[in-house]
Amino acid sequence: MVRSATAATGKRGNGAAHVAPAKRPPPKKPAIDTSALSLEQLAQAVLAGEVKPRVADLRRLATAILEPKADEKPKKAKGEKTKKEKGKHKLPKIPGQKKKKAKA
């Protein structure tokens, strides 16, 4: 025999006690627009856990780190001279090729 659903048996009709609905979680914070953040702000927000990074955000940070800065000059190797320091290179003199000045 099947029991019908009553207030005493609950909606399921199997005699289980009525369960109160669970409390709703607090409303979520509004999403942060990561495209409006600077690179430093984005990095700080990701490290603090305020923002869950997307692939585009990670790509932005990676390119900023790996791109060489336009205003920085490349470092010269130890002992390497620049063009200004080298000066003009003189050819070696060949003996006997020296012209004598004409007497006036």
Wavefront OBJ file of the C-alpha trace (Angstrom):
o trace
v 0.000 0.000 0.000
v 1.346 3.452 -0.962
v 1.126 6.253 1.509
v -0.165 9.571 0.318
v 1.770 12.775 0.961
v 0.492 14.584 4.030
v 1.885 17.286 6.270
v 2.984 14.643 8.774
v 4.843 12.465 6.282
v 6.414 15.248 4.235
v 6.304 15.703 0.493
v 8.087 12.451 -0.223
v 5.478 10.357 1.526
v 8.089 8.065 3.049
v 7.805 9.323 6.594
v 10.976 11.455 6.440
v 10.904 14.528 8.591
v 10.429 17.864 6.924
v 13.777 19.570 6.319
v 14.019 23.335 6.410
v 15.644 24.860 3.336
v 19.309 25.724 3.746
v 20.251 29.355 4.237
v 21.255 31.122 1.116
v 24.902 32.156 0.854
v 25.621 35.881 1.088
v 25.445 37.728 -2.218
v 28.616 37.596 -4.282
v 30.822 40.641 -4.709
v 30.545 42.349 -8.063
v 33.116 41.087 -10.559
v 36.204 43.251 -10.922
v 36.937 44.446 -14.461
v 40.509 43.211 -14.854
v 41.017 44.946 -18.196
v 40.744 48.326 -16.454
v 43.465 47.465 -13.915
v 47.110 48.315 -14.461
v 49.630 45.485 -14.588
v 50.789 46.128 -11.015
v 47.218 46.258 -9.686
v 46.306 43.084 -11.566
v 49.326 41.222 -10.190
v 48.540 42.340 -6.627
v 44.870 41.340 -6.968
v 45.806 37.886 -8.277
v 48.323 37.321 -5.470
v 45.831 38.502 -2.832
v 43.184 36.125 -4.194
v 40.721 38.929 -4.935
v 40.612 38.017 -8.618
v 40.558 34.622 -10.255
v 42.859 35.163 -13.244
v 41.690 34.398 -16.745
v 43.969 33.252 -19.552
v 43.958 36.758 -21.039
v 45.102 38.233 -17.709
v 47.949 35.750 -17.404
v 48.999 36.421 -20.987
v 49.028 40.196 -20.281
v 51.253 39.727 -17.251
v 53.594 37.324 -19.048
v 54.096 39.596 -22.052
v 54.780 42.559 -19.770
v 57.477 40.605 -17.955
v 59.088 39.041 -21.011
v 58.992 42.092 -23.301
v 62.251 44.026 -23.318
v 61.753 47.574 -22.207
v 62.092 50.081 -25.064
v 63.914 52.684 -22.987
v 66.514 50.280 -21.585
v 69.788 49.863 -23.455
v 71.178 46.351 -23.818
v 74.003 45.613 -21.418
v 77.414 45.388 -23.006
v 79.663 42.438 -22.316
v 82.644 42.849 -20.035
v 85.548 44.412 -21.909
v 83.427 45.311 -24.928
v 83.896 48.853 -26.165
v 81.301 51.044 -27.784
v 81.839 52.716 -31.162
v 82.759 56.014 -29.514
v 85.410 54.387 -27.345
v 87.017 52.552 -30.276
v 87.821 55.649 -32.316
v 89.197 55.431 -35.851
v 91.253 52.410 -36.709
v 94.516 53.377 -38.421
v 96.097 51.119 -40.979
v 99.678 50.007 -40.358
v 102.401 52.013 -42.074
v 104.342 50.369 -44.874
v 108.067 51.152 -44.753
v 109.471 52.923 -47.814
v 106.114 54.337 -48.828
v 106.662 57.637 -47.095
v 106.706 60.504 -49.606
v 109.232 63.222 -49.095
v 108.049 66.776 -48.917
v 108.992 68.828 -51.953
v 111.271 71.742 -51.219
v 109.808 75.026 -52.232
l 1 2 3 4 5 6 7 8 9 10 11 12 13 14 15 16 17 18 19 20 21 22 23 24 25 26 27 28 29 30 31 32 33 34 35 36 37 38 39 40 41 42 43 44 45 46 47 48 49 50 51 52 53 54 55 56 57 58 59 60 61 62 63 64 65 66 67 68 69 70 71 72 73 74 75 76 77 78 79 80 81 82 83 84 85 86 87 88 89 90 91 92 93 94 95 96 97 98 99 100 101 102 103 104
